[in-house]
């Protein structure tokens, strides 16, 4: 695992084929490769407008999972904004650029990313407006006014942390990505009053809700003659850093997702109760969290 952030990913070019003697040599090489574990060198790199749009768009497809139909959120618009903010489509890097993608050294594929978007600066963008509507639609009625006032207050600077990655990315890269991004923000003089997180958590066990499409119903587990509280599985985090932000959050919203469908009936998703978690963390809590993540990384 490499910690130093790379400037730009280079395309992988085909290497010239070497002439080989036909027969046993190739077969022997094939036999040696099969079953061999090939380590991948993950690196943190700058956003690259030439190659990152489609990977970002795909990773963002579940960012607002559970949004109402007609929410107006389009992952491609948010991907464009991320690349625009981080200067990936311009010659220079504008103030406030931050974040990285997770890639494998020498390859174009993106396995994850993290960046912080200034909600006030981009509040007129359709994708940001859709995100704010999403949050307000999921907030409990008693707290909706408070959320609305905070997200519309022009005197407050709220940073939306957009962080998505594939499940097979090594866990230590998550905290490392957060530390790197917060360091960049600090170095650039950008200071937020709050950080806003939208993430996914889960509890083990089969959900007994009807699929969103109405095509499959996953049966509920058999009731046990035990203390009901003892049967509740603890909350778990796909991203280890989310636990630290959750504990330090000032305000939070959580709601269950209905993802059980014919498509994932026999996948691991059918055996986890997924929920969306929205967290607001005050800036003065960030240094303590960074120290915890630094200790975790070490």
N, C-alpha and C positions, 0 to 999 in steps of 0.2 A: 504494500500500500504506500503510495507516495503522497506526501503532504503538500509539496510545493505546487502552487497553482501555475499551470502552463498558459502560454499566451494564446495559442490558436491551434486547433486540431489540424493535422495534415491528412490528406486523403491517402488511403492505402493503395499503392500502385502494384500492379502485377510484377512479380519478380520473373526474370528470364528463366525459362526451364533449362535444366542441365540435361545433357544427354546421358542416359543410363543404359547399362547392359540389361537387356530384357531377361526376365526370369526370376531367379531366386532372391536377388537383392531387394526388389520392390516388395515381394511377398514377405520377406523377413522384416522389412521396415514397417509394413502394415501390422504385422503381428506384435511388434514392439510398441506401437502407438496405442493399440486397443487396450483399454483398461488403465491407461496411464493418466494420472491427474495432471492437467496443465494449469498452473496458477495464472490468474489474470492480474495485471498490474493496473489498478484503478487510480485515476488521477483527477484532480479538480482543475477545470479549465474555464477560460472565459467563454461567454456566449458567442456564438458564431452565426451571424445572420444568413450565411450561405447554406448552412446545413442543419440548423437547429429548429426551424419553424415546424416541420412535421413531427419530429420527436416531441417537442413541447406540446403541440396541439393534442397529440395522442395521450400524453401523460396527464393533460388537463381535462380529459373527457369525463372523469369522475370527480372533479374538484368540487362541483356543486351538486353532488349526488343527492337525490331526494327533492330537487327543485320542482316546483309546480310547472305543469305544461304551459308553454308560452311565457316562460320566465325572461326570455330575451337574452339569456347568456349563451355566448358562442365561444368555445375554447380557442378558436383561431384568432379572435379579437384580442384575447388576453395574451396569447403567444406573441402577437404582433407588438403589443404594448411592452411586454418584457424585453423583447429584442430592441425596441426603440429606446426604452429607458436606459439600457445598458450599452448603448452606442454601438451595438453589433452591426448595424446597417450603415453607420457613418464612419468617416475617416478618424474622427477623434472620439474620445470618451467624455461624455457630459458629466457635470457634477451630480453626485447622487447615484452613479452607477454602482451596482453591488451585486454580489451573488456569483455562483458558479454552476457549471454542469458537472455531473459525474460521468466520466467516460473511461474507456480502456485505452491506454497509451498506444498511439498510432492508428486509432480507429475513429470513425465518425459517429458511431452509435452513441446515443445519450441514454444513460440508465437512471438518471435522476437529476434534479436541480433544486436550487433554492435562491430566491431573491425577495427583496422587500420593496413593495410599491407604496408610494405616497398617495393615500386616498384623497387628500385635499387637493393635491396638485392635478390629479387625473379624475376628479369627481364628475367631469362632464363626459367622460368616455362611457359608451354603452355598457361595456363589460363591467366597469366599476359600479355603475348604477345598478346593474343586475345583481351584483354581489351584495350590495347594501340592501336591496329589496329582499333577497334571499334570507339574509340575517334577520331582518325585521319580521319576515313571515314565519320564522321558526322560533322567535323569542316568545317566552311566556307572556300572556296578556298583561300581567302585572308589571313586567319589566320592559315592555315594548317602548314606552315613552322614554325611559332612561337610555335605552340603546339608540333610539332615534335622535335624541338630543346630542348624544356623544358623537355619533357618526356624521351629524350635520353641523357641528360646531366648527366654524372656520378658524377659530383661535387655537384649536387643538390639532396637533399633527399626529395622525394615526398611520402607522406603517402596517400594511397588509403583508404578512409573511406567506408567500406562495411556495410551497415545498411539496414536491411529488417525486417518488422514486419507485422503481420496480422492487418486488419482494425479495429478489435474489441478491440485492446489493448488501454487502457486509454492513452489519449494524454500526461499527465504529465510524463509518463514513458520515453518518447523520450528524452526530455532535461536532465532528470536525468541520463539516460544511457550515453549521451554525456559527462556530467560533470564527471561521474565516470571514463570513459575511458581516458579523458584528464588528470585527476588527476593521473591515473596509469602511463601514459606516462611520465609525469613530474617527478614522484617519481623514475622511473627507469632510468632517465637521457636520455631518447630517445628524440631527437629534430629533427623535420622535418622543412624544409624550406617552404614547401607548403602542403596543404591538398587538396585532389582531391575527389570530391563527384559526384556520379551518382545516380540520384533520379528521381521520377515521380511527375509531377504536373498536374493540370487540370483546365479547365474552364467549367462552367456549360453550357449545351446546347448540342444539337444533332449534331454530326459531319456529314458533307455531303460528306465525302470521301467514295470511294468504299472499301468494306471489303478487307482485305489482301488476303483472299482466293478467292475473286471474286464471293462469293455466295450470298451476301446480300448487298443491297444498302439502307442505312438509308436516308430517305428524308430530305432535308434541311428545316429549319424552314421558315415559310412564311415571306417575306420581309416586314418590317415595314416602314412606311413613316416618319422616324425620322432621326435625325442626325446619320450617320453610326458610328461615334465614340462612341455615347451614347449606342449603342447596343452591344458593345464589353464587355463581362463579365470579371471581374477582375481575375487574376491568383490566384489559391488557392493551398495550400500545404497539402498533406496527412500527412506529418510530420511537426509539428509546428516549430521545430528547423531549418528546411530548409530555412525558410524565412529570418532568421538572417544571415545564411551563404550566401544566395543569394545576400543580400544587401551589404555584405562585399567582395564579390568575385572580383578577379583581372581580370579573364577571364571566359567566360561562353559560352556554346553552348546549344541551345534548338532546338528541332524539334518535329513535330507532329507524334504521333503514330496512326497507323490504326489498331484498335482492334475491330471494329464493325464486328461481324460475327453472323452466325446463332446461335451459342452456347450462346452468351450473348445479343442477340437481345432484350430480355425483362428484362434485368438486369439493375442495376444502371449505368453500364459501357456504356450502349447505350445512356445515357443522359449526358455524360461528354466528352469533347474534351481533350483527354489525350496527354501529351507531355513529352518527356524525357528532363531532365535538367542536364547538366554536368557543374560543377563549380570548379574553382581553387581559393583557399583562402590562402593568405600569412600568415605565422605563426605569424607575428606581429599583425594581426587582431584578433587572437584567444582570448587573455585575455579580450578584450572588449566584445566579443560575449559570453564568459563564464560568465561574470558579468550579462549580459542581461538574459541569461538562468537561472542563479542563482536567479535573481529577479523574473523571471517567475515562477520558482519552488516554491518560497516562497509565 
